Amino acid sequence: MRPVEPKRIGVFALQGDVSEHISAMKNAVRSLGYEYEVITIRNKDELESVNAAILPGGESTTIYRLLVNFGLYDLLKERCLDTKMPVFGTCAGMVLLAKEGDEQVRKTETRLIGLVDAKVRRNAFGRQKGSFETAVEIKGLNEPFPAVFIRAPAYEKSWGRAEVLSTFRNNIIMAKQRNVLVSAFHPELTNDIRVHELFLKMVEA
């Protein structure tokens, strides 16, 4: 009898808060009582082995180029579309998962993965010196979430199947579309694991 493969959630280890996402997801797994391994993704085999993936923040153009260089870009898109693998993109991940970009996206020739019916604006809240933390309301959470914004993007508009989960200063900062979850802020930089729990529940659904 063939052994059952372990269920895995992978965090792309290309740039950004990889260890923080791993720690937050492990805590969410324990909190909800699910059984998942949490691993890093650096190659095609690791991406093929996971049930869900997290695309952390960083610099979206750099992450895009690394995804292409490691042969992960097309495979990620294929897995999300063909097998409906859940993916959670934070900050730069939110940028890459949008369908439309702003002038910065065009200038840097960043090819968006295009899984969320939305138009993204990079650095919507200013550069590094404009980083801040504030409590935001998120659909599905009973209490406000302590959102950390670092050179954060935002969605200017959404359409189609995109569901807005949170807004701030008239910008969309969190959204969901089928098997895709995105946030402009960094939930992994807080001790609050509720956003990771929301994603984990999407994986289990």
N, C-alpha and C positions, 0 to 999 in steps of 0.2 A: 504494500500500500504506500503510495507516494505521500511523503510528509506534507502537512499544510504549511504554506509559506507564511512567515510572520507578516503582520500588517505594519506598514511603515509610513511615516511622514518624513519627508526630506526637506532640508533647508539648503538652498543654493549657497555654496561656500565660495562665492566669487568676489564679493565686496560687501561691506556693511556689517550690521550687528548680528553676525551669524551665531555666536555663542549665546547671546542674549535671547535670540529667538528659540534656540534649542532648549535653554533653561526654562523659558516661559511655556513652551509646548509640553515639555516633560511634566511641569507642574500642573498644566491643564489636564493632561492624560491621567495623572494621579487623582486630581480633584474629581473628575467625572467617572473614575473607575473603569476607563477603557483600557484596552491592551494594544498599545502601539509602540514600536521602536521609533526613536527619533534619530535620524542619521543626516549626514551632510551629503550634498550632491555636487560632484565635481566632474562626473563623466556620464556617458550615455547609459552604461550598465546600471549605475546607481539611480539615474532618473527612471529607467525602465522598471526598477524594483519597488518603487514607492506607490502608495495608494493616493497620496496627496503631496503637495509641495508648497513651500513658502519662498517667495522672491523678496529678499530684504531690500532695505534702502541702500543708498550710496549715491553714485553719480550715474544717471540713467544711460548716457551715451557709452560710458565705460562698461557698464554691465551688459548693454546690448552687444558691444563688440566682443566681450568675453564669452557670452552665450554663443555667438556665431563661431568664434575661434575654437571653442571646445565642442562644437557640433551639437549644441544643446538647444539652439533657438528653434529650429524646425521641429525637433522631437517634442519640445515642450508644447508648442502650438498644436501639434498632431495629437498628443495625448489628451490635451484639454478639450479638443474638438471631437475626436473620434471615440475616446473611451470615457469622456466626461470626467476626467481626473480633476478633483477640486484643487484650486490654486489660490493662495492668499498673497497679494502684493502690497507691500508697505512703502510709502514715499516713492522712491525711484521705481519700485515694482508697480505702483499705481500708475505711474507715467507710462511704462511699457505696455501695460495691459489695456490701455485706452485705444479707441478706434481712430481718433483724430488728435493731432498735436498742434502746438502753437508755432510761432516763428522760430523759437529756439530749437524745437524738434526738427524743423525743416532744415535749418542752417547746419545742424550737426549730422544731418543725413541719418538720423536714427529711425530705423524701420520698426514701427510699433507692432506688437503682437496682435492687438486689435480684438480683444475678447469682450470688452465692455462698451456698450453704446454710449459713448461720452467723448467730449472734447477736453483735453487736459491743458493746463497752463503751468509750465514749470516755474518754480520760485514764486508762487502766487502770493506768498506772505513775506517776501524780501529775502535777502541773502543771509549768510551765516549770522550776522549781528542781529538779524530779525528773528532769531530762534526764541521760542517761548513755550510755556506750558499753561494750559487752561482747561477747565472742566467743560465737557461737551455732552450733550444729550445724544444717545444712540438708540435707535429703534431696537427693541428687544431687551434692553437693559433697564432695570428699575431705577438705578441711581446714575448720576453723571459719571463720566469716565475722565481720568486725568490725562489728557492728550498732550504729548510732547511733539512740538513742531520744529523741525530743523531744516531750513531751506525748503520748506514744504511746497509741494504742488497742490493743485486743486482741480476739480472738474468745473469748467465754466457752464456746461450744460450737459444734459443727458436726454436720451430718447429711447424708443423701442422697449426692450426688455430690462433695461437697467433700473434697479430699485434703489432710491436714495435712502440711506440709513442715518446720515448725519450731515448737518450743514453748519458753517461758521462764517460770519461776515458775508453772507449771501453766496458762499462758495460751497460746493459739494465736497465734503472731506471723507466720506465713507459711503461705499455703494456695494451692491451685490447684483450679479447677473448669473442666474442658473448656478453653475459650479464655481463661479469666480467671486472672490471677496477682495476689496481694495480699501486701503485707508491712507490718507495723506500724512497722518501722524505715526509715531513710533510706539505702539503698545508694548513692545518688548523692553522699553526703557523705564517701565514702571513696575511696581510690585503687584499690579492689578492684572489678573490673567483672564478677565471676562471676555475680552475680544478673542483671545486664543481659544477660549472655550466655545465661542460662537462658531469659529471656523471648524473646530473639532466636531461640533454637532452637525455641520454641513457634510463633513466627511462620513459621518455615521448614518446620515439620512438615506 
